[in-house]
Amino acid sequence: MLNVFQPDLGEKEANVVREVFESNWIGKGKRVDKFEESFAEHVGVEKNQILSTNCCSEGLFSSMHLMDIQPGDEVIVPTISFVGAGNAVCANSSKLVLCDVDPRTLNVRAQDIEKVLTKKSKAILLLHFGGIACEMDEIMQLAEEHHLKVIEDCAAGVCSTYKGRALGTIGDMGMWSFDAMKILVCGDGACLYFRDPEIRNKAEKWLYFGLETKSGYENKVAQKWWEFEISSFGHRAVMNDMTAAVAQVQLGRLSEFMDCRRKVHEAYTDMLKDVTWIDLPPALQKDCKTSYYFYHIQVKNDKRDALAGYLKEKGIYTTYRYYPLHRVEAYQASGQFPNADYATEHTLCLPMHQKLNEDDVQVVVEAIKSFGKLHC
Ligand SMILES: Cc1ncc(COP(=O)(O)O)c(C=O)c1O
């Protein structure tokens, strides 16, 4: 079976887990601190702007509180978004305002946002689809004109940049996921970026019950170290030294991962270029880097689902990301989303991970071509 996504974990990761076992401390500790420092360096920001948490979904949910989004405020979200984005807005009793996207990149554009702006718009929670940058200059300008907070869901964009800046560090808040299906993996984990270090400090408390004081031996102030105060009804959502140790090793392997993924991406593009009944992923914008998270093709006819079924029978697993939120009944969305509808009916994400080689790509491409001969 060729998986659509797959992690790449080896001896180095196994060894650090053993080291953490032997240290007798598997909770949040020095390794988490070190990982945050290394990640800040990786994305080119100060350490006091980065905070780790247990998953990127927590970042989406917490963004509502941390960006001061109130019940009743409108939050603009591209309909092609992760379910956690929609849930985060609704769970905050804010109004989920969905907008359409570009039909080929599946990224939201300033023009899509502009169409749904109202006086109540408070924030844009955008997704960089597959870690490929939205046109951020235009979006940031629009946000500035309308005093909107910009939250970047950059879950899959761990190595992506826009005009020299890491994706996720352009708006007010950004986030990357390290879950089992991403590029840098550690089981579960995530990093959050905050433009304002004060909000990072607020987030640190929010993600630990809102505690004002540290407990145990670190609490040097209180005579009775079990006493505490809180500044918010916060959560408990942290990485720990096990996940951070694995993440640290994976961070060091990112350029190796990117090399593999780029080769797979280029091999697909080269081998599929003559297949007339599909569109290949659009060329990357100038001055941008991708993390090669998805390789998404678009079947020009109505045979996308048949192709997916055919590939599955041949042991090739594919998928479509992301099922549009306007089709999810619970969100009670209104409006028209023709581009997202097109994308939803025609897009297919092919196997893409750093365990693939050119022979695997050849297998996928041959299967697509043989389907084409039969049906297209
Ligand atoms: C675009 C996007 N955002 C957020 C998340 C949530 O990440 P996590 O699994 O770390 O909560 C995912 C997970 O698949 C995702 O794809």
The ligand as a Tripos MOL2 file, in Angstrom:
@<TRIPOS>MOLECULE
LIG
   16    16     1     0     0
SMALL
NO_CHARGES

@<TRIPOS>ATOM
      1 C1         -4.8020   22.7530    8.1400 C.3       1 LIG1
      2 C2         -4.7930   22.1310    9.4960 C.ar      1 LIG1
      3 N1         -4.9150   22.9010   10.5680 N.ar      1 LIG1
      4 C3         -4.9000   22.4070   11.8090 C.ar      1 LIG1
      5 C4         -4.7630   21.0560   12.0140 C.ar      1 LIG1
      6 C5         -4.7800   20.5310   13.4070 C.3       1 LIG1
      7 O1         -3.5390   20.0190   13.7520 O.3       1 LIG1
      8 P1         -3.3720   19.0830   15.0220 P.3       1 LIG1
      9 O2         -3.5950   17.6720   14.5470 O.co2     1 LIG1
     10 O3         -1.9500   19.3110   15.4500 O.co2     1 LIG1
     11 O4         -4.3500   19.4920   16.0240 O.co2     1 LIG1
     12 C6         -4.6450   20.1880   10.9310 C.ar      1 LIG1
     13 C7         -4.5300   18.7410   11.1230 C.2       1 LIG1
     14 O5         -4.6510   17.9520   10.2250 O.2       1 LIG1
     15 C8         -4.6510   20.7430    9.6250 C.ar      1 LIG1
     16 O6         -4.5310   19.9710    8.5450 O.3       1 LIG1
@<TRIPOS>BOND
     1     1     2 1
     2     2     3 ar
     3     2    15 ar
     4     3     4 ar
     5     4     5 ar
     6     5     6 1
     7     5    12 ar
     8     6     7 1
     9     7     8 1
    10     8     9 2
    11     8    10 1
    12     8    11 1
    13    12    13 1
    14    12    15 ar
    15    13    14 2
    16    15    16 1
@<TRIPOS>SUBSTRUCTURE
     1 LIG1         1 GROUP 0 **** ****
